[in-house]
Amino acid sequence: MQIRDTAVATPDKPAIIMYPSGTVVTFGELEARANRLAHLFRDAGLVEGDAVAILMENNEHM
């Protein structure tokens, strides 16, 4: 099952629980964040199959 499938079926189900803060990111929120990132990549001219490196802090704002 893909994140999208779970987000549609159970959007409020926890997908990520941050340690030690306990902050919860639901599948619905995770899907929305992934879509925003995908649109940024597409708007930058990237296409399927392009390699992308992502450097970010390990926190709930990912």
VEXFI-142233 format. One record per residue (C-alpha): x, y, z. Coordinates in steps of 0.1 Angstrom, whole numbers, plus 5000, padded with zeros to 4 digits. Example, Ala and Ser with C-alpha at 12.3 -4.5 7.8 and 13.67 -1.06 7.14 Angstrom:
<site east="5123" north="4955" up="5078"/>
<site east="5137" north="4989" up="5071"/>
This chain:
<site east="5000" north="5000" up="5000"/>
<site east="5013" north="5035" up="4991"/>
<site east="5011" north="5065" up="5013"/>
<site east="4985" north="5080" up="4990"/>
<site east="4963" north="5049" up="4995"/>
<site east="4965" north="5051" up="5033"/>
<site east="4960" north="5089" up="5032"/>
<site east="4927" north="5084" up="5013"/>
<site east="4915" north="5055" up="5034"/>
<site east="4926" north="5068" up="5069"/>
<site east="4939" north="5104" up="5066"/>
<site east="4939" north="5109" up="5104"/>
<site east="4960" north="5078" up="5111"/>
<site east="4995" north="5086" up="5125"/>
<site east="5022" north="5082" up="5099"/>
<site east="5051" north="5096" up="5119"/>
<site east="5056" north="5102" up="5156"/>
<site east="5086" north="5124" up="5163"/>
<site east="5108" north="5115" up="5192"/>
<site east="5112" north="5130" up="5218"/>
<site east="5086" north="5157" up="5211"/>
<site east="5057" north="5133" up="5204"/>
<site east="5046" north="5154" up="5175"/>
<site east="5023" north="5134" up="5152"/>
<site east="5022" north="5138" up="5114"/>
<site east="4991" north="5120" up="5099"/>
<site east="4990" north="5102" up="5066"/>
<site east="4968" north="5131" up="5053"/>
<site east="4994" north="5157" up="5063"/>
<site east="5023" north="5136" up="5050"/>
<site east="5005" north="5132" up="5016"/>
<site east="4999" north="5170" up="5015"/>
<site east="5036" north="5177" up="5022"/>
<site east="5048" north="5152" up="4996"/>
<site east="5025" north="5167" up="4970"/>
<site east="5038" north="5202" up="4978"/>
<site east="5074" north="5190" up="4974"/>
<site east="5065" north="5172" up="4942"/>
<site east="5050" north="5204" up="4928"/>
<site east="5081" north="5224" up="4937"/>
<site east="5103" north="5198" up="4919"/>
<site east="5080" north="5199" up="4888"/>
<site east="5080" north="5237" up="4888"/>
<site east="5118" north="5236" up="4889"/>
<site east="5118" north="5216" up="4857"/>
<site east="5125" north="5182" up="4871"/>
<site east="5109" north="5151" up="4855"/>
<site east="5103" north="5116" up="4866"/>
<site east="5136" north="5097" up="4868"/>
<site east="5157" north="5128" up="4877"/>
<site east="5179" north="5124" up="4908"/>
<site east="5174" north="5148" up="4936"/>
<site east="5194" north="5152" up="4968"/>
<site east="5176" north="5165" up="4999"/>
<site east="5193" north="5179" up="5029"/>
<site east="5171" north="5188" up="5059"/>
<site east="5169" north="5187" up="5096"/>
<site east="5152" north="5157" up="5113"/>
<site east="5122" north="5174" up="5127"/>
<site east="5084" north="5177" up="5123"/>
<site east="5088" north="5205" up="5098"/>
<site east="5104" north="5182" up="5072"/>
